[in-house]
Structure formats: C-alpha cells, structure tokens
Amino acid sequence: MIDWNHVRTLQQEVGPEDFDKLVPLFFSEIDSAVKRVSKSDTPIQLARDLHFLRSGALNLGFSDLSELCAEGEMQAENGDGDKVDLTAIVSCYEASKQQFIEGLQNLDAA
C-alpha cells in the first residue's frame, strides 16, 4: 500500500524538518483532490482530477492509490467515467493515510 523505500528516500532528500512540513501540505492537497474527484461532473474533469490525485499519491509513496487512480483516469479518458470505482479510491486513500501515519511513527523511531 505504501512504498516505504520511496518515503525514506524523500525524507532523506528533503531532510527530516522539511519532510515534517511537507506531509501536512500533502494531506491538505490530497484531501481536497479526493473531494474534487467525488464531485467531478464530466469524464474529462474526472480524468484530470484523478491524474492530479495519482501524481500526489506517487509523490508520497501511496502506490496502491496511484494504481487505482491510473486505472480510473484511463477509464475516464475513454469515456467510461461512470465505471470508475470512486468508493474504492476514497477507501484506499483513507486506509493509505492511516497506514502512512502509523508507519511514519515507526520510521521516525528507526
């Protein structure tokens, strides 16, 4: 669900202090994107919102969420936006966020 190697690399690249500032910003942006995805009213807008969400997910190592968004983005681009499983995407984000928060405590302790 979480690519912890990516998270460690990011933490090392930006430094622990900046990483700690980055995480709340990430969650704020992704929380907003999840709300937008749920309200996208055209397949084109849905594809754009899922692309943004997928990119954000990749940035912080949310690999499962990124994959779901990529699948949904392709469906929306093909005109099948109504087939995108938004419930699965939202659930995956919530589970990933929880796992990330819990795992981050272990990562910090290591």
MILUMTOR-561037 format. One record per atom (N, C-alpha, C): residue number from 1; atom name; chain; x, z, y; residue in one letter. Coordinates in nm, 3 decimals, m for minus. Example, Ala and Ser with C-alpha at 12.3 -4.5 7.8 and 13.67 -1.06 7.14 Angstrom:
// MILUMTOR-561037
@resi->1 name->N chain->A x->1.319 z->0.780 y->m0.569 resn->a
@resi->1 name->CA chain->A x->1.230 z->0.780 y->m0.450 resn->a
@resi->1 name->C chain->A x->1.320 z->0.780 y->m0.330 resn->a
@resi->2 name->N chain->A x->1.285 z->0.708 y->m0.225 resn->s
@resi->2 name->CA chain->A x->1.367 z->0.714 y->m0.106 resn->s
@resi->2 name->C chain->A x->1.290 z->0.787 y->0.003 resn->s
//
This chain:
// MILUMTOR-561037
@resi->1 name->N chain->A x->0.083 z->0.000 y->m0.119 resn->m
@resi->1 name->CA chain->A x->0.000 z->0.000 y->0.000 resn->m
@resi->1 name->C chain->A x->0.087 z->0.000 y->0.126 resn->m
@resi->2 name->N chain->A x->0.192 z->0.082 y->0.124 resn->i
@resi->2 name->CA chain->A x->0.286 z->0.089 y->0.238 resn->i
@resi->2 name->C chain->A x->0.423 z->0.044 y->0.189 resn->i
@resi->3 name->N chain->A x->0.487 z->m0.041 y->0.265 resn->d
@resi->3 name->CA chain->A x->0.623 z->m0.083 y->0.235 resn->d
@resi->3 name->C chain->A x->0.717 z->0.017 y->0.304 resn->d
@resi->4 name->N chain->A x->0.754 z->0.121 y->0.231 resn->w
@resi->4 name->CA chain->A x->0.833 z->0.229 y->0.288 resn->w
@resi->4 name->C chain->A x->0.974 z->0.184 y->0.325 resn->w
@resi->5 name->N chain->A x->1.027 z->0.085 y->0.256 resn->n
@resi->5 name->CA chain->A x->1.159 z->0.032 y->0.295 resn->n
@resi->5 name->C chain->A x->1.152 z->m0.029 y->0.434 resn->n
@resi->6 name->N chain->A x->1.044 z->m0.099 y->0.462 resn->h
@resi->6 name->CA chain->A x->1.026 z->m0.157 y->0.596 resn->h
@resi->6 name->C chain->A x->1.013 z->m0.046 y->0.700 resn->h
@resi->7 name->N chain->A x->0.939 z->0.058 y->0.667 resn->v
@resi->7 name->CA chain->A x->0.919 z->0.170 y->0.760 resn->v
@resi->7 name->C chain->A x->1.053 z->0.237 y->0.790 resn->v
@resi->8 name->N chain->A x->1.133 z->0.261 y->0.688 resn->r
@resi->8 name->CA chain->A x->1.265 z->0.323 y->0.708 resn->r
@resi->8 name->C chain->A x->1.355 z->0.234 y->0.796 resn->r
@resi->9 name->N chain->A x->1.352 z->0.105 y->0.768 resn->t
@resi->9 name->CA chain->A x->1.434 z->0.011 y->0.846 resn->t
@resi->9 name->C chain->A x->1.390 z->0.012 y->0.992 resn->t
@resi->10 name->N chain->A x->1.260 z->0.007 y->1.015 resn->l
@resi->10 name->CA chain->A x->1.209 z->0.010 y->1.152 resn->l
@resi->10 name->C chain->A x->1.249 z->0.140 y->1.222 resn->l
@resi->11 name->N chain->A x->1.236 z->0.250 y->1.151 resn->q
@resi->11 name->CA chain->A x->1.271 z->0.380 y->1.208 resn->q
@resi->11 name->C chain->A x->1.419 z->0.384 y->1.245 resn->q
@resi->12 name->N chain->A x->1.503 z->0.327 y->1.161 resn->q
@resi->12 name->CA chain->A x->1.647 z->0.323 y->1.190 resn->q
@resi->12 name->C chain->A x->1.678 z->0.230 y->1.306 resn->q
@resi->13 name->N chain->A x->1.608 z->0.115 y->1.312 resn->e
@resi->13 name->CA chain->A x->1.635 z->0.017 y->1.417 resn->e
@resi->13 name->C chain->A x->1.597 z->0.067 y->1.556 resn->e
@resi->14 name->N chain->A x->1.482 z->0.134 y->1.566 resn->v
@resi->14 name->CA chain->A x->1.437 z->0.178 y->1.699 resn->v
@resi->14 name->C chain->A x->1.479 z->0.320 y->1.730 resn->v
@resi->15 name->N chain->A x->1.519 z->0.394 y->1.630 resn->g
@resi->15 name->CA chain->A x->1.556 z->0.534 y->1.648 resn->g
@resi->15 name->C chain->A x->1.437 z->0.624 y->1.628 resn->g
@resi->16 name->N chain->A x->1.461 z->0.745 y->1.580 resn->p
@resi->16 name->CA chain->A x->1.352 z->0.837 y->1.549 resn->p
@resi->16 name->C chain->A x->1.260 z->0.869 y->1.668 resn->p
@resi->17 name->N chain->A x->1.319 z->0.888 y->1.785 resn->e
@resi->17 name->CA chain->A x->1.238 z->0.925 y->1.901 resn->e
@resi->17 name->C chain->A x->1.145 z->0.811 y->1.943 resn->e
@resi->18 name->N chain->A x->1.199 z->0.689 y->1.950 resn->d
@resi->18 name->CA chain->A x->1.116 z->0.575 y->1.987 resn->d
@resi->18 name->C chain->A x->1.015 z->0.542 y->1.877 resn->d
@resi->19 name->N chain->A x->1.054 z->0.562 y->1.752 resn->f
@resi->19 name->CA chain->A x->0.962 z->0.540 y->1.641 resn->f
@resi->19 name->C chain->A x->0.842 z->0.633 y->1.654 resn->f
@resi->20 name->N chain->A x->0.868 z->0.759 y->1.688 resn->d
@resi->20 name->CA chain->A x->0.759 z->0.856 y->1.703 resn->d
@resi->20 name->C chain->A x->0.664 z->0.818 y->1.817 resn->d
@resi->21 name->N chain->A x->0.715 z->0.746 y->1.917 resn->k
@resi->21 name->CA chain->A x->0.630 z->0.696 y->2.026 resn->k
@resi->21 name->C chain->A x->0.556 z->0.569 y->1.984 resn->k
@resi->22 name->N chain->A x->0.619 z->0.490 y->1.899 resn->l
@resi->22 name->CA chain->A x->0.563 z->0.363 y->1.854 resn->l
@resi->22 name->C chain->A x->0.440 z->0.382 y->1.765 resn->l
@resi->23 name->N chain->A x->0.444 z->0.480 y->1.678 resn->v
@resi->23 name->CA chain->A x->0.336 z->0.500 y->1.581 resn->v
@resi->23 name->C chain->A x->0.200 z->0.520 y->1.647 resn->v
@resi->24 name->N chain->A x->0.186 z->0.611 y->1.744 resn->p
@resi->24 name->CA chain->A x->0.054 z->0.626 y->1.807 resn->p
@resi->24 name->C chain->A x->0.007 z->0.499 y->1.879 resn->p
@resi->25 name->N chain->A x->0.101 z->0.425 y->1.938 resn->l
@resi->25 name->CA chain->A x->0.066 z->0.297 y->2.001 resn->l
@resi->25 name->C chain->A x->0.013 z->0.198 y->1.898 resn->l
@resi->26 name->N chain->A x->0.081 z->0.194 y->1.786 resn->f
@resi->26 name->CA chain->A x->0.038 z->0.107 y->1.677 resn->f
@resi->26 name->C chain->A x->m0.104 z->0.141 y->1.634 resn->f
@resi->27 name->N chain->A x->m0.128 z->0.268 y->1.610 resn->f
@resi->27 name->CA chain->A x->m0.262 z->0.308 y->1.566 resn->f
@resi->27 name->C chain->A x->m0.368 z->0.277 y->1.671 resn->f
@resi->28 name->N chain->A x->m0.336 z->0.295 y->1.796 resn->s
@resi->28 name->CA chain->A x->m0.431 z->0.264 y->1.902 resn->s
@resi->28 name->C chain->A x->m0.467 z->0.115 y->1.902 resn->s
@resi->29 name->N chain->A x->m0.365 z->0.031 y->1.892 resn->e
@resi->29 name->CA chain->A x->m0.388 z->m0.114 y->1.891 resn->e
@resi->29 name->C chain->A x->m0.462 z->m0.158 y->1.766 resn->e
@resi->30 name->N chain->A x->m0.424 z->m0.105 y->1.653 resn->i
@resi->30 name->CA chain->A x->m0.486 z->m0.147 y->1.528 resn->i
@resi->30 name->C chain->A x->m0.628 z->m0.091 y->1.517 resn->i
@resi->31 name->N chain->A x->m0.652 z->0.030 y->1.563 resn->d
@resi->31 name->CA chain->A x->m0.788 z->0.083 y->1.565 resn->d
@resi->31 name->C chain->A x->m0.879 z->m0.010 y->1.646 resn->d
@resi->32 name->N chain->A x->m0.830 z->m0.056 y->1.760 resn->s
@resi->32 name->CA chain->A x->m0.907 z->m0.149 y->1.843 resn->s
@resi->32 name->C chain->A x->m0.928 z->m0.282 y->1.772 resn->s
@resi->33 name->N chain->A x->m0.826 z->m0.330 y->1.705 resn->a
@resi->33 name->CA chain->A x->m0.837 z->m0.457 y->1.633 resn->a
@resi->33 name->C chain->A x->m0.937 z->m0.447 y->1.519 resn->a
@resi->34 name->N chain->A x->m0.939 z->m0.335 y->1.449 resn->v
@resi->34 name->CA chain->A x->m1.036 z->m0.316 y->1.340 resn->v
@resi->34 name->C chain->A x->m1.178 z->m0.320 y->1.396 resn->v
@resi->35 name->N chain->A x->m1.199 z->m0.259 y->1.511 resn->k
@resi->35 name->CA chain->A x->m1.332 z->m0.264 y->1.574 resn->k
@resi->35 name->C chain->A x->m1.368 z->m0.406 y->1.613 resn->k
@resi->36 name->N chain->A x->m1.271 z->m0.481 y->1.667 resn->r
@resi->36 name->CA chain->A x->m1.297 z->m0.619 y->1.707 resn->r
@resi->36 name->C chain->A x->m1.332 z->m0.705 y->1.586 resn->r
@resi->37 name->N chain->A x->m1.257 z->m0.687 y->1.478 resn->v
@resi->37 name->CA chain->A x->m1.282 z->m0.766 y->1.357 resn->v
@resi->37 name->C chain->A x->m1.425 z->m0.743 y->1.309 resn->v
@resi->38 name->N chain->A x->m1.469 z->m0.621 y->1.316 resn->s
@resi->38 name->CA chain->A x->m1.604 z->m0.588 y->1.270 resn->s
@resi->38 name->C chain->A x->m1.712 z->m0.651 y->1.357 resn->s
@resi->39 name->N chain->A x->m1.676 z->m0.690 y->1.480 resn->k
@resi->39 name->CA chain->A x->m1.774 z->m0.746 y->1.573 resn->k
@resi->39 name->C chain->A x->m1.751 z->m0.894 y->1.603 resn->k
@resi->40 name->N chain->A x->m1.654 z->m0.956 y->1.538 resn->s
@resi->40 name->CA chain->A x->m1.625 z->m1.097 y->1.564 resn->s
@resi->40 name->C chain->A x->m1.749 z->m1.180 y->1.535 resn->s
@resi->41 name->N chain->A x->m1.788 z->m1.265 y->1.631 resn->d
@resi->41 name->CA chain->A x->m1.913 z->m1.337 y->1.615 resn->d
@resi->41 name->C chain->A x->m1.899 z->m1.484 y->1.578 resn->d
@resi->42 name->N chain->A x->m1.775 z->m1.535 y->1.571 resn->t
@resi->42 name->CA chain->A x->m1.754 z->m1.672 y->1.526 resn->t
@resi->42 name->C chain->A x->m1.638 z->m1.673 y->1.426 resn->t
@resi->43 name->N chain->A x->m1.636 z->m1.770 y->1.337 resn->p
@resi->43 name->CA chain->A x->m1.523 z->m1.778 y->1.243 resn->p
@resi->43 name->C chain->A x->m1.388 z->m1.791 y->1.314 resn->p
@resi->44 name->N chain->A x->m1.386 z->m1.864 y->1.425 resn->i
@resi->44 name->CA chain->A x->m1.260 z->m1.881 y->1.500 resn->i
@resi->44 name->C chain->A x->m1.213 z->m1.747 y->1.554 resn->i
@resi->45 name->N chain->A x->m1.305 z->m1.671 y->1.613 resn->q
@resi->45 name->CA chain->A x->m1.267 z->m1.540 y->1.667 resn->q
@resi->45 name->C chain->A x->m1.227 z->m1.445 y->1.556 resn->q
@resi->46 name->N chain->A x->m1.298 z->m1.450 y->1.444 resn->l
@resi->46 name->CA chain->A x->m1.264 z->m1.366 y->1.330 resn->l
@resi->46 name->C chain->A x->m1.124 z->m1.398 y->1.281 resn->l
@resi->47 name->N chain->A x->m1.092 z->m1.526 y->1.270 resn->a
@resi->47 name->CA chain->A x->m0.958 z->m1.566 y->1.224 resn->a
@resi->47 name->C chain->A x->m0.851 z->m1.513 y->1.321 resn->a
@resi->48 name->N chain->A x->m0.876 z->m1.524 y->1.450 resn->r
@resi->48 name->CA chain->A x->m0.780 z->m1.474 y->1.550 resn->r
@resi->48 name->C chain->A x->m0.763 z->m1.323 y->1.539 resn->r
@resi->49 name->N chain->A x->m0.875 z->m1.252 y->1.526 resn->d
@resi->49 name->CA chain->A x->m0.869 z->m1.106 y->1.517 resn->d
@resi->49 name->C chain->A x->m0.798 z->m1.062 y->1.389 resn->d
@resi->50 name->N chain->A x->m0.825 z->m1.132 y->1.279 resn->l
@resi->50 name->CA chain->A x->m0.758 z->m1.099 y->1.154 resn->l
@resi->50 name->C chain->A x->m0.609 z->m1.131 y->1.160 resn->l
@resi->51 name->N chain->A x->m0.573 z->m1.237 y->1.230 resn->h
@resi->51 name->CA chain->A x->m0.431 z->m1.270 y->1.247 resn->h
@resi->51 name->C chain->A x->m0.360 z->m1.159 y->1.324 resn->h
@resi->52 name->N chain->A x->m0.422 z->m1.113 y->1.433 resn->f
@resi->52 name->CA chain->A x->m0.363 z->m1.003 y->1.510 resn->f
@resi->52 name->C chain->A x->m0.349 z->m0.878 y->1.424 resn->f
@resi->53 name->N chain->A x->m0.454 z->m0.847 y->1.349 resn->l
@resi->53 name->CA chain->A x->m0.452 z->m0.729 y->1.263 resn->l
@resi->53 name->C chain->A x->m0.346 z->m0.742 y->1.155 resn->l
@resi->54 name->N chain->A x->m0.335 z->m0.862 y->1.097 resn->r
@resi->54 name->CA chain->A x->m0.234 z->m0.886 y->0.993 resn->r
@resi->54 name->C chain->A x->m0.093 z->m0.867 y->1.050 resn->r
@resi->55 name->N chain->A x->m0.070 z->m0.920 y->1.167 resn->s
@resi->55 name->CA chain->A x->0.063 z->m0.906 y->1.230 resn->s
@resi->55 name->C chain->A x->0.096 z->m0.760 y->1.258 resn->s
@resi->56 name->N chain->A x->m0.002 z->m0.687 y->1.310 resn->g
@resi->56 name->CA chain->A x->0.020 z->m0.545 y->1.336 resn->g
@resi->56 name->C chain->A x->0.046 z->m0.468 y->1.209 resn->g
@resi->57 name->N chain->A x->m0.028 z->m0.502 y->1.105 resn->a
@resi->57 name->CA chain->A x->m0.009 z->m0.435 y->0.976 resn->a
@resi->57 name->C chain->A x->0.131 z->m0.460 y->0.922 resn->a
@resi->58 name->N chain->A x->0.178 z->m0.583 y->0.933 resn->l
@resi->58 name->CA chain->A x->0.313 z->m0.615 y->0.886 resn->l
@resi->58 name->C chain->A x->0.419 z->m0.538 y->0.964 resn->l
@resi->59 name->N chain->A x->0.396 z->m0.521 y->1.093 resn->n
@resi->59 name->CA chain->A x->0.495 z->m0.453 y->1.177 resn->n
@resi->59 name->C chain->A x->0.524 z->m0.311 y->1.129 resn->n
@resi->60 name->N chain->A x->0.424 z->m0.245 y->1.076 resn->l
@resi->60 name->CA chain->A x->0.446 z->m0.107 y->1.034 resn->l
@resi->60 name->C chain->A x->0.442 z->m0.089 y->0.882 resn->l
@resi->61 name->N chain->A x->0.449 z->m0.200 y->0.809 resn->g
@resi->61 name->CA chain->A x->0.463 z->m0.192 y->0.664 resn->g
@resi->61 name->C chain->A x->0.334 z->m0.174 y->0.587 resn->g
@resi->62 name->N chain->A x->0.221 z->m0.202 y->0.647 resn->f
@resi->62 name->CA chain->A x->0.092 z->m0.191 y->0.578 resn->f
@resi->62 name->C chain->A x->0.070 z->m0.319 y->0.496 resn->f
@resi->63 name->N chain->A x->0.138 z->m0.330 y->0.384 resn->s
@resi->63 name->CA chain->A x->0.143 z->m0.454 y->0.308 resn->s
@resi->63 name->C chain->A x->0.007 z->m0.494 y->0.248 resn->s
@resi->64 name->N chain->A x->m0.066 z->m0.402 y->0.191 resn->d
@resi->64 name->CA chain->A x->m0.196 z->m0.435 y->0.132 resn->d
@resi->64 name->C chain->A x->m0.294 z->m0.482 y->0.238 resn->d
@resi->65 name->N chain->A x->m0.296 z->m0.415 y->0.350 resn->l
@resi->65 name->CA chain->A x->m0.384 z->m0.455 y->0.460 resn->l
@resi->65 name->C chain->A x->m0.347 z->m0.594 y->0.509 resn->l
@resi->66 name->N chain->A x->m0.220 z->m0.621 y->0.521 resn->s
@resi->66 name->CA chain->A x->m0.174 z->m0.751 y->0.566 resn->s
@resi->66 name->C chain->A x->m0.223 z->m0.861 y->0.473 resn->s
@resi->67 name->N chain->A x->m0.216 z->m0.836 y->0.343 resn->e
@resi->67 name->CA chain->A x->m0.261 z->m0.935 y->0.245 resn->e
@resi->67 name->C chain->A x->m0.411 z->m0.960 y->0.256 resn->e
@resi->68 name->N chain->A x->m0.488 z->m0.854 y->0.269 resn->l
@resi->68 name->CA chain->A x->m0.634 z->m0.870 y->0.286 resn->l
@resi->68 name->C chain->A x->m0.667 z->m0.948 y->0.412 resn->l
@resi->69 name->N chain->A x->m0.596 z->m0.919 y->0.519 resn->c
@resi->69 name->CA chain->A x->m0.620 z->m0.991 y->0.645 resn->c
@resi->69 name->C chain->A x->m0.583 z->m1.137 y->0.632 resn->c
@resi->70 name->N chain->A x->m0.474 z->m1.167 y->0.563 resn->a
@resi->70 name->CA chain->A x->m0.432 z->m1.306 y->0.543 resn->a
@resi->70 name->C chain->A x->m0.539 z->m1.383 y->0.466 resn->a
@resi->71 name->N chain->A x->m0.592 z->m1.322 y->0.361 resn->e
@resi->71 name->CA chain->A x->m0.699 z->m1.385 y->0.284 resn->e
@resi->71 name->C chain->A x->m0.822 z->m1.409 y->0.371 resn->e
@resi->72 name->N chain->A x->m0.861 z->m1.309 y->0.446 resn->g
@resi->72 name->CA chain->A x->m0.976 z->m1.321 y->0.534 resn->g
@resi->72 name->C chain->A x->m0.954 z->m1.425 y->0.643 resn->g
@resi->73 name->N chain->A x->m0.834 z->m1.428 y->0.696 resn->e
@resi->73 name->CA chain->A x->m0.801 z->m1.525 y->0.801 resn->e
@resi->73 name->C chain->A x->m0.817 z->m1.667 y->0.747 resn->e
@resi->74 name->N chain->A x->m0.769 z->m1.692 y->0.625 resn->m
@resi->74 name->CA chain->A x->m0.783 z->m1.824 y->0.565 resn->m
@resi->74 name->C chain->A x->m0.930 z->m1.859 y->0.543 resn->m
@resi->75 name->N chain->A x->m1.007 z->m1.762 y->0.495 resn->q
@resi->75 name->CA chain->A x->m1.149 z->m1.786 y->0.474 resn->q
@resi->75 name->C chain->A x->m1.216 z->m1.823 y->0.606 resn->q
@resi->76 name->N chain->A x->m1.187 z->m1.746 y->0.710 resn->a
@resi->76 name->CA chain->A x->m1.249 z->m1.772 y->0.840 resn->a
@resi->76 name->C chain->A x->m1.207 z->m1.908 y->0.895 resn->a
@resi->77 name->N chain->A x->m1.080 z->m1.942 y->0.880 resn->e
@resi->77 name->CA chain->A x->m1.032 z->m2.072 y->0.927 resn->e
@resi->77 name->C chain->A x->m1.099 z->m2.188 y->0.854 resn->e
@resi->78 name->N chain->A x->m1.139 z->m2.163 y->0.730 resn->n
@resi->78 name->CA chain->A x->m1.206 z->m2.265 y->0.650 resn->n
@resi->78 name->C chain->A x->m1.357 z->m2.264 y->0.672 resn->n
@resi->79 name->N chain->A x->m1.404 z->m2.185 y->0.768 resn->g
@resi->79 name->CA chain->A x->m1.547 z->m2.180 y->0.798 resn->g
@resi->79 name->C chain->A x->m1.626 z->m2.085 y->0.713 resn->g
@resi->80 name->N chain->A x->m1.558 z->m2.005 y->0.634 resn->d
@resi->80 name->CA chain->A x->m1.624 z->m1.910 y->0.544 resn->d
@resi->80 name->C chain->A x->m1.611 z->m1.767 y->0.595 resn->d
@resi->81 name->N chain->A x->m1.626 z->m1.747 y->0.725 resn->g
@resi->81 name->CA chain->A x->m1.614 z->m1.614 y->0.783 resn->g
@resi->81 name->C chain->A x->m1.712 z->m1.514 y->0.726 resn->g
@resi->82 name->N chain->A x->m1.826 z->m1.563 y->0.681 resn->d
@resi->82 name->CA chain->A x->m1.927 z->m1.474 y->0.624 resn->d
@resi->82 name->C chain->A x->m1.886 z->m1.420 y->0.487 resn->d
@resi->83 name->N chain->A x->m1.783 z->m1.479 y->0.427 resn->k
@resi->83 name->CA chain->A x->m1.735 z->m1.434 y->0.296 resn->k
@resi->83 name->C chain->A x->m1.622 z->m1.332 y->0.306 resn->k
@resi->84 name->N chain->A x->m1.573 z->m1.308 y->0.428 resn->v
@resi->84 name->CA chain->A x->m1.464 z->m1.212 y->0.448 resn->v
@resi->84 name->C chain->A x->m1.518 z->m1.072 y->0.421 resn->v
@resi->85 name->N chain->A x->m1.448 z->m0.999 y->0.336 resn->d
@resi->85 name->CA chain->A x->m1.491 z->m0.864 y->0.299 resn->d
@resi->85 name->C chain->A x->m1.437 z->m0.764 y->0.404 resn->d
@resi->86 name->N chain->A x->m1.512 z->m0.752 y->0.512 resn->l
@resi->86 name->CA chain->A x->m1.471 z->m0.663 y->0.621 resn->l
@resi->86 name->C chain->A x->m1.470 z->m0.517 y->0.578 resn->l
@resi->87 name->N chain->A x->m1.560 z->m0.482 y->0.488 resn->t
@resi->87 name->CA chain->A x->m1.564 z->m0.344 y->0.438 resn->t
@resi->87 name->C chain->A x->m1.433 z->m0.310 y->0.367 resn->t
@resi->88 name->N chain->A x->m1.383 z->m0.402 y->0.287 resn->a
@resi->88 name->CA chain->A x->m1.257 z->m0.379 y->0.216 resn->a
@resi->88 name->C chain->A x->m1.141 z->m0.369 y->0.315 resn->a
@resi->89 name->N chain->A x->m1.143 z->m0.450 y->0.419 resn->i
@resi->89 name->CA chain->A x->m1.036 z->m0.447 y->0.519 resn->i
@resi->89 name->C chain->A x->m1.036 z->m0.314 y->0.593 resn->i
@resi->90 name->N chain->A x->m1.153 z->m0.270 y->0.637 resn->v
@resi->90 name->CA chain->A x->m1.163 z->m0.142 y->0.708 resn->v
@resi->90 name->C chain->A x->m1.123 z->m0.026 y->0.617 resn->v
@resi->91 name->N chain->A x->m1.170 z->m0.029 y->0.493 resn->s
@resi->91 name->CA chain->A x->m1.136 z->0.078 y->0.397 resn->s
@resi->91 name->C chain->A x->m0.986 z->0.081 y->0.369 resn->s
@resi->92 name->N chain->A x->m0.927 z->m0.038 y->0.355 resn->c
@resi->92 name->CA chain->A x->m0.783 z->m0.046 y->0.329 resn->c
@resi->92 name->C chain->A x->m0.705 z->0.009 y->0.447 resn->c
@resi->93 name->N chain->A x->m0.750 z->m0.023 y->0.568 resn->y
@resi->93 name->CA chain->A x->m0.681 z->0.030 y->0.686 resn->y
@resi->93 name->C chain->A x->m0.688 z->0.182 y->0.688 resn->y
@resi->94 name->N chain->A x->m0.806 z->0.236 y->0.667 resn->e
@resi->94 name->CA chain->A x->m0.821 z->0.382 y->0.670 resn->e
@resi->94 name->C chain->A x->m0.736 z->0.450 y->0.563 resn->e
@resi->95 name->N chain->A x->m0.735 z->0.393 y->0.443 resn->a
@resi->95 name->CA chain->A x->m0.654 z->0.450 y->0.334 resn->a
@resi->95 name->C chain->A x->m0.504 z->0.435 y->0.364 resn->a
@resi->96 name->N chain->A x->m0.467 z->0.320 y->0.418 resn->s
@resi->96 name->CA chain->A x->m0.325 z->0.297 y->0.452 resn->s
@resi->96 name->C chain->A x->m0.279 z->0.392 y->0.562 resn->s
@resi->97 name->N chain->A x->m0.364 z->0.410 y->0.661 resn->k
@resi->97 name->CA chain->A x->m0.331 z->0.500 y->0.772 resn->k
@resi->97 name->C chain->A x->m0.311 z->0.642 y->0.720 resn->k
@resi->98 name->N chain->A x->m0.401 z->0.686 y->0.633 resn->q
@resi->98 name->CA chain->A x->m0.389 z->0.820 y->0.577 resn->q
@resi->98 name->C chain->A x->m0.261 z->0.834 y->0.493 resn->q
@resi->99 name->N chain->A x->m0.236 z->0.734 y->0.410 resn->q
@resi->99 name->CA chain->A x->m0.116 z->0.739 y->0.327 resn->q
@resi->99 name->C chain->A x->0.010 z->0.736 y->0.414 resn->q
@resi->100 name->N chain->A x->0.006 z->0.658 y->0.520 resn->f
@resi->100 name->CA chain->A x->0.121 z->0.649 y->0.611 resn->f
@resi->100 name->C chain->A x->0.148 z->0.783 y->0.677 resn->f
@resi->101 name->N chain->A x->0.044 z->0.845 y->0.730 resn->i
@resi->101 name->CA chain->A x->0.060 z->0.975 y->0.797 resn->i
@resi->101 name->C chain->A x->0.117 z->1.079 y->0.701 resn->i
@resi->102 name->N chain->A x->0.062 z->1.084 y->0.580 resn->e
@resi->102 name->CA chain->A x->0.111 z->1.180 y->0.481 resn->e
@resi->102 name->C chain->A x->0.254 z->1.147 y->0.438 resn->e
@resi->103 name->N chain->A x->0.280 z->1.019 y->0.414 resn->g
@resi->103 name->CA chain->A x->0.413 z->0.978 y->0.369 resn->g
@resi->103 name->C chain->A x->0.518 z->0.992 y->0.478 resn->g
@resi->104 name->N chain->A x->0.478 z->0.977 y->0.602 resn->l
@resi->104 name->CA chain->A x->0.570 z->0.990 y->0.713 resn->l
@resi->104 name->C chain->A x->0.627 z->1.131 y->0.720 resn->l
@resi->105 name->N chain->A x->0.547 z->1.229 y->0.687 resn->q
@resi->105 name->CA chain->A x->0.595 z->1.368 y->0.685 resn->q
@resi->105 name->C chain->A x->0.704 z->1.383 y->0.580 resn->q
@resi->106 name->N chain->A x->0.686 z->1.319 y->0.465 resn->n
@resi->106 name->CA chain->A x->0.788 z->1.324 y->0.361 resn->n
@resi->106 name->C chain->A x->0.912 z->1.246 y->0.402 resn->n
@resi->107 name->N chain->A x->0.892 z->1.135 y->0.472 resn->l
@resi->107 name->CA chain->A x->1.002 z->1.052 y->0.517 resn->l
@resi->107 name->C chain->A x->1.087 z->1.128 y->0.618 resn->l
@resi->108 name->N chain->A x->1.020 z->1.201 y->0.708 resn->d
@resi->108 name->CA chain->A x->1.090 z->1.280 y->0.808 resn->d
@resi->108 name->C chain->A x->1.169 z->1.395 y->0.745 resn->d
@resi->109 name->N chain->A x->1.116 z->1.449 y->0.636 resn->a
@resi->109 name->CA chain->A x->1.182 z->1.562 y->0.570 resn->a
@resi->109 name->C chain->A x->1.304 z->1.518 y->0.491 resn->a
@resi->110 name->N chain->A x->1.307 z->1.389 y->0.454 resn->a
@resi->110 name->CA chain->A x->1.417 z->1.339 y->0.370 resn->a
@resi->110 name->C chain->A x->1.545 z->1.324 y->0.447 resn->a
//
